[in-house]
Amino acid sequence: MESGVKFLLVSSEGQETAGAPKSLTFFFFFFHCLPTKRAARTQGEKKKTAPRTNCKVTRRARREMSMNADLGKPRELTGLQQRRALYQPELPPCLEGKAIRVEFGDSTTTIDPTCANMVAQEFPNTFGQPLVHFLKPNKMDAQANDEHPPIRVGVVFSGRQSPGGHNVIWGIYDAMKTQNLQSVLLGFIGGTEGLFANQTLEITDDALSAYRNQGGFDFLGRTVDQIHTTEQVNAAMSTCCDLDLDGLVIIGGVTSNSDAAQLAETFANHNCKTKVVGVPVSLNGDLKNQFVETTVGFDTVCKVNSQLISNVCLDAISAGKYYHFVRVMGWKASHVALECALQSQPNMVILGEEVAFSKLTLKEIISKICDGVQARAAQEKYHGVLLISEGLIESIPEMFALIQEINILHSNKVPENNIPSQLSPWATALYNYLPPFIRRELLLHQDSDNSAQLSQIDTEQLLAHLVEAEMNKRMKEGKYVGRKFSSVCHFFGYQARGSLPSNFDCDYAYVLGHICMHILAAGLNGYMAFATNLKEPTNKWRCAAVPLTAMMSVKRHSRSPGAVPTGKPVIHPSPVDLQGKAYALLREKASSFLLDDFYRTPGGIQFDESGANVKPITLTVEDQDYLGDIELLQDYLEKVRNIVKPGCSREILKAAISSMSSVKDVLKVMSAPFYAELPLFNLN
Ligand SMILES: O=P(O)(O)OC[C@H]1O[C@](O)(CO)[C@@H](O)[C@@H]1O
């Protein structure tokens, strides 16, 4: 341990974790050292069949769909909202005109080649489709087409609210109307339940006017982020057929986009003409991979949370008497917590990924927090801010096992009250050790993907409670001689989720909306819209579409390399990369964060003038090198060819190969012919 604040990764058996990067120390232990009013959208009438224009959702339908009866009621926009409604997002040059060039790459496989056969079997109609790029046509471009037939598209908010979602709809609408004024865009009212029950609203300029660049999903509302039971899929298909839709756009995160892939496959199988497209919209920032750099809403949520955390830091240092335990939303992955930590620099940060990696028990976590509190007390500091991710609770090995047992009992339809008596003996012991409020929260009914409701489990309160008990114990035993430990707890989730979107999220969502329309106009099915080069200004973004199946994998029950993948292929949330630059930066600053109170004040989101460009994008996105682009890959491959010449030394070959390893991964997914060349260089 380095000055008591850093330590080597140790497994629960007390051994140094095999394969772990030796230098990886626990970061958390630093601890870290219009103006038009909304009346417009209430026009229309309820309908199930043609004429397919506007529809009004009756009170009864709203009740049946468990929808809020206030959805769609006129509301007054504040001055700031009115100004935001006038903001015009920028488009990259390829999306500016009426014509576009669609370029097809080679066929794709999947992000994890060991699962390719399983994905291919499960998705015979939609697996292996090519990556697609949208480019600005040349003057002489024969492929570029100015004439476009009208199309009919439906759009649904499937995933949880995320700032910027409304702009996806606006982007689809503008792109459709630019190509053909006769095209029709229908929004499903009440999210997926509106899709199943065929409740639509025709999107018009008027209806959109109060929702451009606004937060929330209240234009159409949302219900459950789930389209996967047979009844749900059939209901969705019957609605799309009834409405004679050419396309269906599904807005959401990993679960919604996995469902989109399933819908696309089923529709193709049943010769349903509707093509399905997914858009990565989620505050969690966990739908990221070789193709997708970030999700819509992540930027805003990180900015709002960072402001709140930094306010708490300043309050803490001013009074000098409380430890603040802050949990931020972000579901299973800790991208939001990592970004907010870099932006606001609290004293301690605990990411779920680092706990899972080192298999730290709850007791060990508490003991390390207490060590941090004691180290600060030695400097006469009796305040501090601890940041944790929402998914931390599931990352603690014994808590994970307990949650799994509860999940299985839930899936077997055991009533909530009977679950405790059916737990295994060791799980019962752990369950009984936990404070009553956590026990209650762990038993809550499951989330739509059959996992625990992470937002409802007050992990920050659990930690505060256990840390206080341990500090009191240390005091009694004479091991701690400072002031009495005192804590305040916060959960920052919904506060940020409903925020006005940042300029970045407004632009990103609007651009993705345009790309969705181009995917559908090209007749593609089972794709996700994505844009790359996001750290550059919008005019340098590249626009593309990736088959949803290319991002799928199948979970292995064991982590050993030979373990066979089991279960259904889905798009999994990507965890924080513990080898990545952003995490390395956090680790590097850990000890000074813990002891030196290097609080940072990023302030609120700036929309206008110079402030708007001070921090245009999150650090975690800025720090990544993305390769989801065929031109870039060609460029890399060219470099490999230049370095690796016949007869060159083994060292040169090895160096070239290691620097190209991530390229190899991308090539495997994107371009079989390119990849075929690489084994020539394989020295392993
Ligand atoms: O609105 P709900 O059901 O509380 O959803 C909470 C969940 O949704 C998210 O905000 C987005 O996926 C998660 O971070 C969180 O666990």
The ligand as an SDF file (V2000), in Angstrom:
LIG
                    3D

 16 16  0  0  0  0  0  0  0  0999 V2000
  -37.5950    5.2940  -13.6990 O   0  0  0  0  0  0  0  0  0  0  0  0
  -37.1380    4.1070  -12.9600 P   0  0  0  0  0  0  0  0  0  0  0  0
  -37.9930    2.9320  -13.2180 O   0  0  0  0  0  0  0  0  0  0  0  0
  -36.9020    4.3580  -11.5100 O   0  0  0  0  0  0  0  0  0  0  0  0
  -35.7620    3.7390  -13.6460 O   0  0  0  0  0  0  0  0  0  0  0  0
  -34.5470    3.7920  -13.0570 C   0  0  0  0  0  0  0  0  0  0  0  0
  -33.4980    3.1930  -13.9460 C   0  0  0  0  0  0  0  0  0  0  0  0
  -33.4950    3.8090  -15.2130 O   0  0  0  0  0  0  0  0  0  0  0  0
  -32.2360    4.4070  -15.4620 C   0  0  0  0  0  0  0  0  0  0  0  0
  -32.3260    5.7410  -15.0590 O   0  0  0  0  0  0  0  0  0  0  0  0
  -31.8910    4.3700  -16.9140 C   0  0  0  0  0  0  0  0  0  0  0  0
  -31.6600    3.0900  -17.3740 O   0  0  0  0  0  0  0  0  0  0  0  0
  -31.2720    3.6190  -14.5530 C   0  0  0  0  0  0  0  0  0  0  0  0
  -30.0950    4.3040  -14.2880 O   0  0  0  0  0  0  0  0  0  0  0  0
  -32.1470    3.3870  -13.3530 C   0  0  0  0  0  0  0  0  0  0  0  0
  -31.7580    2.2670  -12.6110 O   0  0  0  0  0  0  0  0  0  0  0  0
  1  2  2  0
  2  3  1  0
  2  4  1  0
  2  5  1  0
  5  6  1  0
  6  7  1  0
  7  8  1  0
  7 15  1  0
  8  9  1  0
  9 10  1  0
  9 11  1  0
  9 13  1  0
 11 12  1  0
 13 14  1  0
 13 15  1  0
 15 16  1  0
M  END
$$$$
